[in-house]
Amino acid sequence: MQPSLLTRSPLFAVFFFGFFLFLLYQAAKLLTPLLSPLLWAAILTLALHPVYKKLSSRLKRMPSLAAGIMTFATFLLVIGPAVTLLIVLAAQSADLYQGASTLIQSEKLAEFRSRLESSFISKLLAHPALAELDIKGMIIKGVTDISSSLAGQIGSILKNTFIFLADIIIMLITLFFFFRDGEKYYTTVINLLPFTRKQKNDIAEKFADTFNAVINGVFLIALLQGVMTGLGFFVFRIPFSIFWGFLAAVLALLPIGGAALVWVPGAFYLYLAGSSLQGILLAVWGLILVTLPDNFLKPMIIGKKAKIPTFILFIALLGGLQAFGVLGILFGPVVVSLLAVFIQIYREEYADRE
């Protein structure tokens, strides 16, 4: 008599993993509406974890107090200023949109055009490759589109006040538990992985190195570039300096162009407005204090710590930005780094044995 194929072990495995995948799918549906505050809470927790460790070591046997202090400090020093910045940006974006619309209909536009035609830039624009392009119109349209789009997006966030406040509350509650119990969650997840201890350590180490490298080498440098660009615009009296500083920080996340896409047109604006010396000084400011630190610091921090080749890093940043938005700047390099670890595990387990 042949043994039945439907023994208890295969039936148990089929039922267990089928129901397990079903529960994971339902859990994903539950978490999807909360994904944004949860992800930002996780990112803030990982970025501030060294500070929490120092605080908790001083407040021994009081992890809840340490987590509460860190959560309150994060709200006071990070989330609060970020919300204030959103409100100021919304106001400046609306003002810039109105100003650009007024400029198009005023005599100042004709004055700018005459200065442009009498400057050295007109020779550059007269090149056959650029002669057919309406550069001036493109610039004005670009400013109008950017300001109106940003004003609309920030305005929609602030208009949905209930959702916005709910996300902040969820993020703060999640921050508290991530600070207090994050290491327990980490240990639980790591122990579930079907790898050797060395392989688990390699995965965790690669993730931590890449995360820290991207946070320090991308986000903090982009923030520094935005602050220096905004400060330069304020010093040389270009209107809406906070808006332009924010835009420079966002564009600094791009692998090509970066903050120079903001301060270079700003220098040209001063030059065409009759402030030639201020335009030159702003160009020097942008070159030395904005662009050069980015070119030296970013490859050094990310490349050495994350050990990602420059070309692969470029693809990871650009692809992550297109796939996931701003968070893709972080997810792209992390995914590439973890993929490299899994390839190494595959080689150890299968390819090298064969």
C-alpha positions as CSV (number, residue, x, y, z in Angstrom):
1,M,0.0,0.0,0.0
2,Q,1.4,3.4,-1.1
3,P,1.8,6.0,1.6
4,S,-0.6,8.9,1.2
5,L,0.9,12.2,-0.1
6,L,-1.5,14.1,2.1
7,T,0.3,13.5,5.4
8,R,0.1,15.8,8.3
9,S,3.4,17.6,7.7
10,P,2.7,18.9,4.2
11,L,-0.8,19.8,5.1
12,F,0.4,21.7,8.1
13,A,3.0,23.5,6.1
14,V,0.5,24.5,3.3
15,F,-2.1,25.7,5.8
16,F,0.3,27.5,8.1
17,F,2.2,29.4,5.4
18,G,-1.0,30.1,3.4
19,F,-2.7,31.6,6.4
20,F,0.5,33.3,7.5
21,L,0.8,35.1,4.1
22,F,-2.9,36.0,4.3
23,L,-2.3,37.6,7.8
24,L,0.7,39.5,6.5
25,Y,-1.4,40.8,3.6
26,Q,-4.1,42.0,6.0
27,A,-1.4,43.6,8.3
28,A,0.0,45.4,5.3
29,K,-3.5,46.8,4.5
30,L,-3.8,48.0,8.1
31,L,-0.4,49.7,8.1
32,T,-0.6,51.3,4.6
33,P,-2.6,54.4,5.8
34,L,0.0,54.9,8.6
35,L,3.0,54.2,6.5
36,S,4.3,57.8,6.2
37,P,4.4,58.6,10.0
38,L,5.7,55.2,10.8
39,L,8.6,55.4,8.3
40,W,9.5,59.0,9.5
41,A,9.4,57.8,13.1
42,A,11.7,54.9,12.2
43,I,14.1,57.2,10.4
44,L,14.2,59.7,13.3
45,T,14.7,56.9,15.8
46,L,17.7,55.4,13.8
47,A,19.2,58.8,13.3
48,L,18.9,59.8,17.0
49,H,19.6,56.3,18.5
50,P,23.2,57.2,19.5
51,V,21.9,60.2,21.5
52,Y,19.2,58.0,23.1
53,K,21.9,55.4,24.1
54,K,23.9,58.0,25.9
55,L,20.8,59.4,27.7
56,S,19.6,55.9,28.7
57,S,23.0,55.0,30.1
58,R,22.7,57.9,32.5
59,L,19.1,57.2,33.3
60,K,19.6,53.5,34.2
61,R,16.5,51.4,34.9
62,M,14.3,54.3,33.5
63,P,14.0,53.6,29.8
64,S,10.5,55.1,29.7
65,L,11.8,58.4,31.1
66,A,14.7,58.4,28.6
67,A,12.3,57.7,25.7
68,G,9.9,60.4,26.8
69,I,12.7,63.0,27.0
70,M,14.0,62.0,23.6
71,T,10.5,62.2,22.1
72,F,9.8,65.6,23.6
73,A,13.2,66.9,22.5
74,T,12.6,65.6,18.9
75,F,9.3,67.3,18.8
76,L,10.8,70.5,20.1
77,L,14.0,70.6,18.0
78,V,13.0,68.7,14.8
79,I,9.2,68.4,14.3
80,G,8.2,71.8,15.6
81,P,10.7,73.8,13.4
82,A,9.8,71.6,10.4
83,V,6.1,72.5,10.8
84,T,7.0,76.2,11.2
85,L,9.1,76.0,8.1
86,L,6.1,74.5,6.2
87,I,3.9,77.4,7.2
88,V,6.5,80.0,6.2
89,L,7.1,78.2,2.9
90,A,3.4,78.2,2.2
91,A,3.3,82.0,2.7
92,Q,6.4,82.7,0.7
93,S,5.4,80.3,-2.1
94,A,2.0,82.1,-2.5
95,D,3.8,85.5,-2.4
96,L,6.4,84.4,-5.0
97,Y,3.6,83.1,-7.3
98,Q,1.9,86.5,-7.1
99,G,5.2,88.3,-7.6
100,A,6.1,86.3,-10.7
101,S,2.6,86.9,-12.1
102,T,3.0,90.7,-11.5
103,L,6.5,90.7,-13.0
104,I,5.2,89.1,-16.3
105,Q,2.7,91.9,-16.7
106,S,5.0,94.8,-15.5
107,E,7.6,96.9,-17.2
108,K,10.3,95.3,-15.1
109,L,10.3,92.3,-17.4
110,A,11.2,94.5,-20.4
111,E,13.9,96.1,-18.4
112,F,15.4,92.7,-17.5
113,R,15.3,91.7,-21.1
114,S,17.1,94.8,-22.3
115,R,19.8,94.2,-19.7
116,L,20.0,90.6,-20.8
117,E,20.4,91.6,-24.4
118,S,23.2,94.0,-23.6
119,S,25.1,91.6,-21.4
120,F,27.5,88.8,-22.2
121,I,24.8,86.3,-21.6
122,S,23.1,87.4,-24.8
123,K,26.1,86.0,-26.7
124,L,25.7,82.7,-25.0
125,L,22.0,82.6,-25.8
126,A,22.7,83.6,-29.4
127,H,24.4,80.2,-30.0
128,P,22.6,78.2,-32.7
129,A,21.8,75.5,-30.3
130,L,20.0,77.9,-27.9
131,A,18.8,80.6,-30.4
132,E,15.4,79.0,-30.9
133,L,14.7,78.5,-27.2
134,D,12.8,81.1,-25.2
135,I,15.2,80.9,-22.3
136,K,13.7,84.0,-20.6
137,G,10.1,82.7,-20.9
138,M,11.2,79.3,-19.7
139,I,12.8,80.8,-16.6
140,I,9.8,82.9,-15.7
141,K,7.4,80.0,-16.3
142,G,9.6,77.7,-14.3
143,V,9.6,80.1,-11.3
144,T,5.8,80.4,-11.6
145,D,5.2,76.7,-11.9
146,I,7.5,75.8,-8.9
147,S,6.1,78.4,-6.6
148,S,2.4,77.6,-7.5
149,S,3.0,73.9,-7.2
150,L,4.8,74.1,-3.9
151,A,2.2,76.5,-2.5
152,G,-0.5,74.1,-3.6
153,Q,1.1,71.1,-2.1
154,I,2.1,72.7,1.2
155,G,-1.3,74.4,1.3
156,S,-3.1,71.1,0.9
157,I,-1.1,69.6,3.7
158,L,-1.9,72.5,6.1
159,K,-5.6,72.6,5.0
160,N,-6.0,68.9,6.0
161,T,-5.2,70.0,9.5
162,F,-6.8,67.0,11.2
163,I,-4.9,64.5,9.1
164,F,-1.7,66.5,9.5
165,L,-2.0,66.6,13.3
166,A,-3.0,63.0,13.4
167,D,0.1,62.0,11.5
168,I,2.3,64.0,13.9
169,I,0.6,62.4,17.0
170,I,1.1,58.9,15.5
171,M,4.7,59.7,14.7
172,L,5.3,60.9,18.3
173,I,3.7,57.9,19.9
174,T,5.7,55.6,17.5
175,L,8.9,57.5,18.4
176,F,8.4,56.9,22.1
177,F,8.0,53.1,21.6
178,F,10.7,52.9,19.0
179,F,13.1,54.6,21.4
180,R,12.1,52.5,24.4
181,D,11.6,49.1,22.7
182,G,13.4,49.5,19.4
183,E,16.2,47.1,20.3
184,K,13.7,44.4,21.3
185,Y,11.9,44.8,18.0
186,Y,15.3,44.6,16.2
187,T,16.3,41.4,18.1
188,T,13.0,39.8,17.3
189,V,13.2,40.5,13.6
190,I,16.9,39.4,13.4
191,N,16.2,36.1,15.2
192,L,13.4,35.3,12.6
193,L,15.9,35.4,9.7
194,P,17.0,31.9,8.6
195,F,20.7,32.8,8.4
196,T,23.8,32.1,10.4
197,R,24.9,34.5,13.1
198,K,27.6,35.9,10.9
199,Q,25.3,36.5,8.1
200,K,22.8,38.3,10.3
201,N,25.6,40.5,11.7
202,D,26.7,41.3,8.1
203,I,23.1,42.3,7.1
204,A,22.7,44.5,10.2
205,E,26.1,46.1,9.9
206,K,25.6,46.8,6.2
207,F,22.2,48.4,6.8
208,A,23.5,50.5,9.7
209,D,26.6,51.7,7.8
210,T,24.5,52.6,4.7
211,F,21.8,54.3,6.7
212,N,24.3,56.5,8.7
213,A,26.3,57.2,5.5
214,V,23.2,58.4,3.6
215,I,21.8,60.4,6.5
216,N,25.1,62.2,7.1
217,G,26.3,62.3,3.5
218,V,23.0,63.2,1.8
219,F,20.4,64.6,4.1
220,L,22.6,66.6,6.4
221,I,24.7,67.9,3.6
222,A,21.6,68.9,1.6
223,L,20.3,70.7,4.7
224,L,23.6,72.5,5.0
225,Q,23.5,73.5,1.4
226,G,19.9,74.8,1.7
227,V,20.8,76.8,4.8
228,M,23.9,78.3,3.2
229,T,22.0,79.1,0.0
230,G,19.1,80.8,1.9
231,L,21.6,82.7,4.0
232,G,23.5,83.9,0.9
233,F,20.2,85.1,-0.7
234,F,19.3,86.9,2.6
235,V,22.7,88.6,2.8
236,F,22.6,89.7,-0.8
237,R,18.9,90.8,-0.5
238,I,17.2,88.4,-2.9
239,P,13.5,88.1,-1.9
240,F,12.0,84.9,-0.5
241,S,15.3,83.6,0.8
242,I,13.7,80.9,2.9
243,F,11.8,79.5,-0.1
244,W,15.0,79.5,-2.2
245,G,17.0,77.9,0.6
246,F,14.4,75.1,0.9
247,L,14.3,74.6,-2.9
248,A,18.2,74.4,-2.8
249,A,18.0,71.7,-0.1
250,V,15.5,69.7,-2.1
251,L,17.5,70.0,-5.3
252,A,20.7,69.1,-3.4
253,L,19.4,65.6,-3.1
254,L,19.7,65.2,-6.9
255,P,22.9,63.5,-8.1
256,I,23.4,66.2,-10.8
257,G,23.0,69.9,-10.6
258,G,22.0,70.1,-7.0
259,A,21.9,73.4,-5.2
260,A,23.7,75.1,-8.0
261,L,20.4,75.1,-9.9
262,V,19.3,77.7,-7.4
263,W,22.3,79.9,-6.5
264,V,23.5,80.2,-10.1
265,P,20.2,81.8,-11.4
266,G,20.3,83.9,-8.2
267,A,23.7,85.3,-9.1
268,F,22.4,86.0,-12.7
269,Y,19.4,87.7,-11.2
270,L,21.5,90.2,-9.2
271,Y,23.7,90.8,-12.3
272,L,20.8,91.6,-14.5
273,A,19.2,93.7,-11.8
274,G,22.2,96.0,-11.9
275,S,24.0,94.7,-8.9
276,S,27.0,93.2,-10.7
277,L,29.3,93.1,-7.7
278,Q,26.6,91.4,-5.5
279,G,26.0,88.9,-8.3
280,I,29.7,88.0,-8.5
281,L,30.0,87.8,-4.7
282,L,26.9,85.5,-4.5
283,A,28.5,83.3,-7.2
284,V,31.7,83.1,-5.1
285,W,29.6,82.3,-2.0
286,G,27.7,79.5,-3.8
287,L,30.8,78.0,-5.3
288,I,32.9,78.0,-2.1
289,L,30.3,77.5,0.7
290,V,27.6,75.5,-1.1
291,T,28.9,73.4,-4.0
292,L,32.5,72.6,-3.0
293,P,31.7,71.0,0.4
294,D,29.1,68.8,-1.4
295,N,31.6,67.6,-4.0
296,F,34.2,66.7,-1.3
297,L,32.1,65.5,1.6
298,K,29.3,63.5,0.0
299,P,31.5,61.0,-1.9
300,M,33.9,60.7,1.1
301,I,31.2,60.0,3.6
302,I,28.9,57.7,1.5
303,G,31.6,56.0,-0.5
304,K,33.9,55.0,2.3
305,K,31.3,54.0,4.9
306,A,28.7,52.4,2.7
307,K,31.3,51.0,0.3
308,I,29.1,51.6,-2.8
309,P,30.8,52.4,-6.1
310,T,30.1,55.9,-7.4
311,F,28.2,54.8,-10.5
312,I,26.0,52.3,-8.5
313,L,25.4,55.1,-5.9
314,F,24.3,57.4,-8.6
315,I,21.8,54.9,-10.0
316,A,20.6,54.1,-6.5
317,L,20.0,57.8,-5.6
318,L,18.3,58.6,-8.9
319,G,16.2,55.5,-9.1
320,G,15.2,55.7,-5.4
321,L,14.1,59.4,-5.9
322,Q,11.9,58.5,-8.9
323,A,10.4,55.4,-7.2
324,F,9.8,56.5,-3.7
325,G,10.2,60.3,-3.7
326,V,12.3,62.0,-1.0
327,L,12.5,58.8,1.1
328,G,14.0,57.0,-2.0
329,I,17.2,59.0,-1.4
330,L,17.5,56.8,1.7
331,F,15.9,53.6,0.4
332,G,17.9,53.4,-2.8
333,P,21.4,53.0,-1.3
334,V,20.0,50.8,1.5
335,V,18.4,48.4,-1.0
336,V,21.6,48.3,-3.1
337,S,23.7,47.6,0.0
338,L,21.4,44.9,1.3
339,L,21.3,43.3,-2.2
340,A,25.1,43.1,-2.2
341,V,25.0,41.3,1.2
342,F,22.4,38.8,-0.1
343,I,24.5,38.2,-3.2
344,Q,27.4,37.4,-1.0
345,I,25.3,35.0,1.1
346,Y,24.1,33.3,-2.1
347,R,27.7,32.9,-3.2
348,E,28.7,31.4,0.2
349,E,25.7,29.0,0.3
350,Y,25.4,27.9,-3.3
351,A,27.8,29.2,-5.9
352,D,31.1,28.7,-4.0
353,R,30.0,25.1,-2.9
354,E,29.3,24.1,-6.5
